[in-house]
Amino acid sequence: MNDVCIDLIISTIIENFGSEAAFYRDRLGVSPQSWENWKKGFSNLSPEEMQKIKNLFSDYEWTLLQKVLRQTIIYPEKRTIAVAEFRRMKTKIARQWLNIGLATVEILDKKEENDAGQYLDMRVSIDYGEWGFDDILNFRLPAYIQQQIDNEQVALLDWVNDKLEETYNS
């Protein structure tokens, strides 16, 4: 697998699980050696394990990841900024969708076992009214933004416009 793709996957794993070990041990059930061998291209993971990796991303995010990979092939100098570019484009697309009224934004009430309330999950989605065809962008954000939205009476849409890129990409 492409090194840039591995970087994007690892970034998403750390964002969602806190560490690679938490993911490969608890979600995949593979040994540290198997994980390292896969990252280095020395071995493959099973189709089921690869599906669990792909499920870290929505269909739309997986497509965006592929676009970023293509850009790093066309423009090799972008390889070093691929993760930042992926994150930047997610925020840019989400803001665009919301500003033109295509999407809705929601805070998901989802607690992870190892997440002591430090993060909240936000979803920006376009609903086409057909099961399984929605376009979705997911963001894991620091929990303190919930207080900004609740206490300061800042509308979620306004917060996304003003602070999403800064908060998500910091």
Order of alpha helices (4+ residues) and beta strands (2+ residues): alpha-alpha-alpha-alpha-alpha-beta-beta-beta-alpha-alpha
